[in-house]
Amino acid sequence: MIKLTDVHKSFGTQKVLNGLDLEIPEGMITAIIGPSGEGKSVLLKHIIGLLQPDSGRIEVDGESIQGLRRSQLNRIREKFGMLFQNAALFDSMSVFENVAFPLQEKTKLSGAEIRRRVLSALEDVGLKNVENKFPDELSGGMKKRVGLARAVVLNPKIILFDEPTTGLDPVIKRAIHHLIRETHAKFGFTAVIVSHEIPEIFDIAQNVAMLYQGKILQHGTPEEIQNSTHPVVRQFISGSLDGPIHMV
Ligand SMILES: Nc1ncnc2c1ncn2[C@@H]1O[C@H](COP(=O)(O)OP(=O)(O)OP(=O)(O)O)[C@@H](O)[C@H]1O
């Protein structure tokens, strides 16, 4: 389980997280939703230890991730895979090299075993015969698939997805969502997905937490969030211009 307790984070005078509490259950898909600029990516970066809170506590599997030495933090980070917003592939490396990278960095597996695992991970995400291509030869959807293969190749306990479908056409978006669900069913990792895809995300996530003004405003099943009576949640999921959320 991932547990955040009373987490505060400011950048200069801008308070982004303001006493945030959240429990992310193990083995489930949890979506973080909320208006742009509210701190969803900042929240993900705290979970993986890329940002430190000003105060509060973040625990992964019962272990606090603050104040750790780099080697201890690295050990905890090995539990994580991450699919970044833009897939963050290395442009100068082939698809094979991109997916092999975590295995080469973190394991002492033989070249033959690495090859087997990379090709298997690519097959899991529906990619065949692309291992020798370079990222700029791939479509946006294929890049996301390669990013997902790289995120699952070490079989991590937890995968963080930062807007995995932003900028993709509706068909590819659906395919990526389907793939996340399938890989989740196959590998059983804990998934945390930051997403703007409303209502599609309600079909994928088992839990949904809405971030607003530095706190989790509501956390529940997709049904509970969709049937929320909270005016902010209602306005956000309906995309209405009228309501307490002010556009800037
Ligand atoms: N390293 C940083 N230094 C200064 N400000 C930052 C930093 N990281 C994030 N911020 C600020 O924190 C706020 C929240 O950013 P964040 O990217 O988490 O929002 P978000 O909810 O993920 O937005 P979006 O949905 O548009 O991606 C923004 O105002 C951003 O400018």
The ligand as a Tripos MOL2 file, in Angstrom:
@<TRIPOS>MOLECULE
LIG
   31    33     1     0     0
SMALL
NO_CHARGES

@<TRIPOS>ATOM
      1 N1          9.5740   21.7090   -9.9050 N.pl3     1 LIG1
      2 C1          8.6650   22.6940   -9.8390 C.ar      1 LIG1
      3 N2          9.0180   23.9460   -9.5240 N.ar      1 LIG1
      4 C2          8.1020   24.9300   -9.4240 C.ar      1 LIG1
      5 N3          6.7780   24.7560   -9.6310 N.ar      1 LIG1
      6 C3          6.3710   23.5400   -9.9570 C.ar      1 LIG1
      7 C4          7.2760   22.4310  -10.0750 C.ar      1 LIG1
      8 N4          6.5680   21.3360  -10.4030 N.ar      1 LIG1
      9 C5          5.2810   21.7230  -10.4930 C.ar      1 LIG1
     10 N5          5.1540   23.0340  -10.2190 N.ar      1 LIG1
     11 C6          3.8860   23.7890  -10.1810 C.3       1 LIG1
     12 O1          2.9710   23.0570   -9.3930 O.3       1 LIG1
     13 C7          1.6490   23.1650   -9.9420 C.3       1 LIG1
     14 C8          1.0830   21.7700  -10.1490 C.3       1 LIG1
     15 O2          1.7450   21.1630  -11.2530 O.3       1 LIG1
     16 P1          1.3900   19.7050  -11.8050 P.3       1 LIG1
     17 O3          2.2220   19.4930  -13.0190 O.co2     1 LIG1
     18 O4          1.5040   18.7140  -10.7170 O.co2     1 LIG1
     19 O5         -0.1510   19.8780  -12.1860 O.3       1 LIG1
     20 P2         -1.1260   18.8050  -12.8130 P.3       1 LIG1
     21 O6         -2.3070   18.7210  -11.9180 O.co2     1 LIG1
     22 O7         -0.3950   17.5270  -13.0960 O.co2     1 LIG1
     23 O8         -1.5260   19.5410  -14.1550 O.3       1 LIG1
     24 P3         -1.9380   18.9970  -15.6150 P.3       1 LIG1
     25 O9         -3.2200   18.2670  -15.4060 O.co2     1 LIG1
     26 O10        -2.1330   20.2440  -16.4050 O.co2     1 LIG1
     27 O11        -0.8180   18.1270  -16.1150 O.co2     1 LIG1
     28 C9          1.7810   23.9780  -11.2200 C.3       1 LIG1
     29 O12         1.3980   25.3070  -10.9340 O.3       1 LIG1
     30 C10         3.2480   23.9040  -11.5610 C.3       1 LIG1
     31 O13         3.6810   25.0650  -12.2160 O.3       1 LIG1
@<TRIPOS>BOND
     1     1     2 1
     2     2     3 ar
     3     2     7 ar
     4     3     4 ar
     5     4     5 ar
     6     5     6 ar
     7     6     7 ar
     8     6    10 ar
     9     7     8 ar
    10     8     9 ar
    11     9    10 ar
    12    10    11 1
    13    11    12 1
    14    11    30 1
    15    12    13 1
    16    13    14 1
    17    13    28 1
    18    14    15 1
    19    15    16 1
    20    16    17 2
    21    16    18 1
    22    16    19 1
    23    19    20 1
    24    20    21 2
    25    20    22 1
    26    20    23 1
    27    23    24 1
    28    24    25 2
    29    24    26 1
    30    24    27 1
    31    28    29 1
    32    28    30 1
    33    30    31 1
@<TRIPOS>SUBSTRUCTURE
     1 LIG1         1 GROUP 0 **** ****
